Amino acid sequence: MKPDKINRALLSDSLFEMRGNKVKWPTLRKAWLIDPAVADIRNYVVGRGRSIIFLDGMYETNLNQWAQKSPIERAVFFEFLVRHPRVNGGIYLLSWIGDFHNGCIIHFAWQYPQVRCWHALGENAEEFFERKAFAVYKDIAEILYKHSIHPMDSEVEEFIRSAT
């Protein structure tokens, strides 16, 4: 079966398997980057993730055009240090979180080209990286919903529950 879009092919043997062709991190609906949440995220990534970069600023999005809302939204960017006992040194998970009218979108990418050097993990590399990114996603979701007046979105809750 040929997928409609290359980034919507079904994934198997991963925590995204249960999402079918919704191959993305679930949107953190009704959770936004308010000052106390950003402060907690910063403390989490600078402390636990030993990030040396934390950017807090604004970006322009076209996702708000259908909601009659300003296209200027808040976003944060950081790197999160990840280590593995069989690999000398660490690697950073690069993370971007951006508000839009419906909540927050979160994206992750691994430090490149360093990620290519983690061959010591062999076939388990993909699962290792996915699980580490999931752990950061889960913690960020919990921080954002802690500061939201709304309960955790049911899709986010189901994703977290099924992946743990």
C-alpha positions as a Markdown table, in Angstrom:
| # | Residue | x | y | z |
|---|---|---|---|---|
| 1 | Met | 0.0 | 0.0 | 0.0 |
| 2 | Lys | 1.5 | 3.3 | -1.0 |
| 3 | Pro | 0.9 | 6.1 | 1.5 |
| 4 | Asp | -0.6 | 9.4 | 0.4 |
| 5 | Lys | 2.3 | 11.3 | 2.0 |
| 6 | Ile | 5.7 | 10.0 | 2.9 |
| 7 | Asn | 5.4 | 11.2 | 6.5 |
| 8 | Arg | 2.1 | 9.4 | 7.0 |
| 9 | Ala | 3.3 | 5.8 | 6.3 |
| 10 | Leu | 2.2 | 3.4 | 9.1 |
| 11 | Leu | 4.9 | 2.7 | 11.6 |
| 12 | Ser | 5.3 | -0.7 | 13.2 |
| 13 | Asp | 7.4 | -1.8 | 16.2 |
| 14 | Ser | 7.3 | 1.6 | 17.7 |
| 15 | Leu | 5.3 | 3.7 | 20.2 |
| 16 | Phe | 3.6 | 5.3 | 17.2 |
| 17 | Glu | 2.2 | 2.0 | 16.0 |
| 18 | Met | -1.1 | 2.6 | 17.9 |
| 19 | Arg | -1.6 | 5.9 | 16.0 |
| 20 | Gly | -1.9 | 4.3 | 12.6 |
| 21 | Asn | -1.1 | 7.0 | 10.0 |
| 22 | Lys | -1.2 | 9.9 | 12.5 |
| 23 | Val | 2.6 | 9.7 | 12.7 |
| 24 | Lys | 3.3 | 12.7 | 14.8 |
| 25 | Trp | 3.5 | 13.7 | 18.5 |
| 26 | Pro | -0.1 | 14.4 | 19.6 |
| 27 | Thr | -0.9 | 18.2 | 19.7 |
| 28 | Leu | -1.0 | 19.4 | 23.3 |
| 29 | Arg | -4.5 | 20.8 | 22.9 |
| 30 | Lys | -5.6 | 23.5 | 25.4 |
| 31 | Ala | -2.1 | 23.8 | 26.9 |
| 32 | Trp | -0.1 | 26.9 | 26.2 |
| 33 | Leu | 3.3 | 28.4 | 26.9 |
| 34 | Ile | 2.3 | 30.7 | 29.7 |
| 35 | Asp | 5.1 | 32.2 | 31.9 |
| 36 | Pro | 4.9 | 29.7 | 34.8 |
| 37 | Ala | 4.9 | 26.8 | 32.4 |
| 38 | Val | 7.9 | 28.1 | 30.5 |
| 39 | Ala | 9.8 | 28.7 | 33.7 |
| 40 | Asp | 9.1 | 25.0 | 34.7 |
| 41 | Ile | 10.1 | 23.8 | 31.3 |
| 42 | Arg | 13.3 | 25.8 | 31.5 |
| 43 | Asn | 14.1 | 24.4 | 34.9 |
| 44 | Tyr | 13.5 | 20.9 | 33.7 |
| 45 | Val | 15.7 | 21.2 | 30.5 |
| 46 | Val | 18.5 | 23.2 | 32.1 |
| 47 | Gly | 18.6 | 21.0 | 35.2 |
| 48 | Arg | 17.7 | 17.5 | 34.2 |
| 49 | Gly | 18.6 | 17.8 | 30.5 |
| 50 | Arg | 21.7 | 19.9 | 31.1 |
| 51 | Ser | 20.7 | 22.2 | 28.2 |
| 52 | Ile | 23.1 | 25.0 | 27.5 |
| 53 | Ile | 20.6 | 26.7 | 25.2 |
| 54 | Phe | 17.1 | 27.7 | 26.0 |
| 55 | Leu | 15.4 | 30.2 | 23.7 |
| 56 | Asp | 12.1 | 31.8 | 24.6 |
| 57 | Gly | 10.6 | 34.0 | 21.9 |
| 58 | Met | 7.9 | 34.6 | 19.3 |
| 59 | Tyr | 7.3 | 33.1 | 15.8 |
| 60 | Glu | 4.8 | 33.7 | 13.1 |
| 61 | Thr | 2.3 | 30.9 | 12.1 |
| 62 | Asn | -0.3 | 30.6 | 9.5 |
| 63 | Leu | -2.2 | 28.0 | 11.6 |
| 64 | Asn | -4.2 | 30.8 | 13.3 |
| 65 | Gln | -5.7 | 32.2 | 10.1 |
| 66 | Trp | -8.9 | 30.1 | 10.4 |
| 67 | Ala | -9.4 | 31.1 | 14.1 |
| 68 | Gln | -9.2 | 34.9 | 13.6 |
| 69 | Lys | -6.3 | 35.1 | 15.9 |
| 70 | Ser | -3.0 | 36.9 | 15.6 |
| 71 | Pro | -0.3 | 35.0 | 13.7 |
| 72 | Ile | 2.3 | 35.9 | 16.3 |
| 73 | Glu | 2.7 | 33.2 | 18.9 |
| 74 | Arg | 5.2 | 32.1 | 21.6 |
| 75 | Ala | 7.7 | 29.4 | 21.1 |
| 76 | Val | 10.6 | 27.8 | 23.0 |
| 77 | Phe | 13.6 | 25.9 | 21.7 |
| 78 | Phe | 16.1 | 23.9 | 23.8 |
| 79 | Glu | 18.5 | 21.0 | 23.6 |
| 80 | Phe | 18.2 | 18.0 | 26.0 |
| 81 | Leu | 21.3 | 16.0 | 26.8 |
| 82 | Val | 20.8 | 12.2 | 26.4 |
| 83 | Arg | 23.3 | 9.5 | 27.4 |
| 84 | His | 23.6 | 5.8 | 26.9 |
| 85 | Pro | 25.9 | 3.6 | 29.0 |
| 86 | Arg | 27.5 | 1.9 | 25.9 |
| 87 | Val | 28.3 | 5.2 | 24.1 |
| 88 | Asn | 31.0 | 7.6 | 25.1 |
| 89 | Gly | 29.6 | 11.1 | 25.5 |
| 90 | Gly | 26.1 | 12.3 | 24.9 |
| 91 | Ile | 23.8 | 13.6 | 22.2 |
| 92 | Tyr | 21.3 | 16.4 | 22.3 |
| 93 | Leu | 17.6 | 16.1 | 21.5 |
| 94 | Leu | 16.7 | 19.4 | 19.8 |
| 95 | Ser | 13.3 | 20.4 | 20.8 |
| 96 | Trp | 10.9 | 23.1 | 19.6 |
| 97 | Ile | 7.5 | 23.9 | 21.2 |
| 98 | Gly | 5.2 | 26.5 | 19.7 |
| 99 | Asp | 1.8 | 27.8 | 20.7 |
| 100 | Phe | -1.0 | 28.1 | 18.2 |
| 101 | His | -4.7 | 28.8 | 18.6 |
| 102 | Asn | -5.5 | 25.2 | 19.7 |
| 103 | Gly | -2.6 | 24.5 | 22.0 |
| 104 | Cys | 1.1 | 23.6 | 21.6 |
| 105 | Ile | 2.9 | 21.7 | 18.9 |
| 106 | Ile | 6.1 | 19.9 | 19.8 |
| 107 | His | 8.9 | 18.8 | 17.4 |
| 108 | Phe | 12.0 | 16.8 | 18.1 |
| 109 | Ala | 15.2 | 16.2 | 16.1 |
| 110 | Trp | 18.5 | 14.6 | 17.0 |
| 111 | Gln | 21.7 | 16.4 | 16.8 |
| 112 | Tyr | 23.2 | 15.9 | 13.3 |
| 113 | Pro | 25.6 | 14.5 | 12.2 |
| 114 | Gln | 26.5 | 13.2 | 15.7 |
| 115 | Val | 23.4 | 10.9 | 15.6 |
| 116 | Arg | 25.1 | 9.0 | 12.8 |
| 117 | Cys | 27.9 | 8.0 | 15.1 |
| 118 | Trp | 25.7 | 6.1 | 17.6 |
| 119 | His | 26.2 | 2.9 | 15.7 |
| 120 | Ala | 27.2 | 1.2 | 18.9 |
| 121 | Leu | 23.6 | 0.8 | 19.7 |
| 122 | Gly | 23.1 | -1.4 | 16.6 |
| 123 | Glu | 19.5 | -2.3 | 15.7 |
| 124 | Asn | 18.3 | -0.9 | 19.0 |
| 125 | Ala | 19.3 | 2.7 | 18.1 |
| 126 | Glu | 15.9 | 3.7 | 16.7 |
| 127 | Glu | 14.0 | 2.4 | 19.7 |
| 128 | Phe | 16.4 | 4.0 | 22.1 |
| 129 | Phe | 16.0 | 7.5 | 20.4 |
| 130 | Glu | 12.3 | 7.1 | 20.2 |
| 131 | Arg | 12.0 | 6.2 | 23.9 |
| 132 | Lys | 14.2 | 9.1 | 25.0 |
| 133 | Ala | 12.2 | 11.6 | 22.9 |
| 134 | Phe | 9.0 | 10.1 | 24.3 |
| 135 | Ala | 10.2 | 10.6 | 27.9 |
| 136 | Val | 10.8 | 14.3 | 27.2 |
| 137 | Tyr | 7.4 | 14.7 | 25.4 |
| 138 | Lys | 5.7 | 13.1 | 28.4 |
| 139 | Asp | 7.4 | 15.4 | 30.9 |
| 140 | Ile | 6.7 | 18.5 | 28.8 |
| 141 | Ala | 3.1 | 17.5 | 28.5 |
| 142 | Glu | 2.8 | 17.0 | 32.2 |
| 143 | Ile | 4.4 | 20.4 | 32.9 |
| 144 | Leu | 2.1 | 22.2 | 30.4 |
| 145 | Tyr | -1.1 | 20.6 | 31.6 |
| 146 | Lys | -0.1 | 21.3 | 35.2 |
| 147 | His | -0.4 | 25.0 | 34.3 |
| 148 | Ser | -3.5 | 24.7 | 32.2 |
| 149 | Ile | -7.0 | 25.2 | 33.4 |
| 150 | His | -8.0 | 22.4 | 31.1 |
| 151 | Pro | -7.4 | 18.7 | 31.8 |
| 152 | Met | -5.0 | 16.7 | 29.7 |
| 153 | Asp | -6.3 | 16.2 | 26.1 |
| 154 | Ser | -7.7 | 12.7 | 25.7 |
| 155 | Glu | -5.5 | 11.9 | 22.7 |
| 156 | Val | -2.4 | 13.0 | 24.6 |
| 157 | Glu | -3.4 | 11.0 | 27.6 |
| 158 | Glu | -4.1 | 7.8 | 25.6 |
| 159 | Phe | -0.8 | 8.2 | 23.7 |
| 160 | Ile | 1.1 | 8.5 | 27.0 |
| 161 | Arg | -0.7 | 5.7 | 28.7 |
| 162 | Ser | -0.3 | 3.2 | 25.7 |
| 163 | Ala | 3.4 | 4.1 | 25.3 |
| 164 | Thr | 4.5 | 3.6 | 28.9 |
